Amino acid sequence: MAESKFLGQVGIYGSGDVVIRLAEESDGQYAVVKSWSQKTGIVLGDVA
């Protein structure tokens, strides 16, 4: 479910210098699972 919402947000908000991140929370810490930007496309982990 989160994956499909993530890909939907990419199409709606992915322009310019925007970076969209899909993250998981565990014990108050967030880990970026996938990121997307116009420059990099979808990548595993965080777009630096």
C-alpha positions as semicolon CSV with decimal commas, in nm:
position;residue;x (nm);y (nm);z (nm)
1;M;0,000;0,000;0,000
2;A;0,273;0,253;0,091
3;E;0,462;0,171;-0,230
4;S;0,165;0,258;-0,452
5;K;0,104;0,582;-0,260
6;F;0,475;0,664;-0,293
7;L;0,466;0,619;-0,670
8;G;0,146;0,824;-0,691
9;Q;0,307;1,112;-0,501
10;V;0,602;1,104;-0,740
11;G;0,372;1,184;-1,030
12;I;0,186;1,458;-0,842
13;Y;0,470;1,635;-0,663
14;G;0,789;1,530;-0,842
15;S;0,917;1,839;-1,017
16;G;1,211;2,075;-0,991
17;D;1,437;2,010;-0,693
18;V;1,174;1,814;-0,498
19;V;1,291;1,492;-0,330
20;I;1,027;1,245;-0,211
21;R;1,130;0,985;0,050
22;L;0,960;0,664;0,161
23;A;1,078;0,590;0,517
24;E;1,015;0,330;0,784
25;E;1,005;0,420;1,154
26;S;1,145;0,189;1,420
27;D;1,211;0,283;1,784
28;G;1,178;0,654;1,701
29;Q;1,438;0,637;1,424
30;Y;1,357;0,677;1,055
31;A;1,530;0,484;0,778
32;V;1,478;0,595;0,417
33;V;1,373;0,297;0,206
34;K;1,339;0,465;-0,135
35;S;1,382;0,816;-0,271
36;W;1,289;0,990;-0,590
37;S;1,392;1,313;-0,760
38;Q;1,373;1,439;-1,117
39;K;1,753;1,406;-1,143
40;T;1,792;1,052;-1,006
41;G;1,460;0,877;-1,062
42;I;1,367;0,612;-0,804
43;V;1,660;0,480;-0,600
44;L;1,694;0,251;-0,298
45;G;1,796;0,447;0,010
46;D;1,830;0,824;0,029
47;V;1,904;1,066;-0,253
48;A;2,213;1,253;-0,139
